[in-house]
Amino acid sequence: MLRTQRLLAFVGRVQNYCILLLCFFLLAYLVCGYFAVPETLTGLLVICLDVVCWTLYLLSVWITSLVFIQWYATKVFPASFFFSMLARTAVAFVISLLKELIEHVVEKGITVTL
């Protein structure tokens, strides 16, 4: 089961790098709002954000299944891997939510009603 722990640690690092990539794409998307850029670049950044987010979500499912396999095999729950994966997934979700909120405000605006 040492291999499984090493694999979990490696996948955790991959997930960290994907979070950094997601932050870079979000920053590039925000910068596109301040400068005149082609619409194709903005569309490409939105696609990249969506692909990296979904990759992180699927990676989280895979890590969760690997954690439960290790838990079943060794009868020891790897809590640090599981909770750090949940935190990374929550960060990816917040970034995705922020992107959708910005996109909604830019395209449709804000409406205040009584």
Helices and strands as residue ranges (DSSP letters): H 2-32, H 39-74, H 79-108
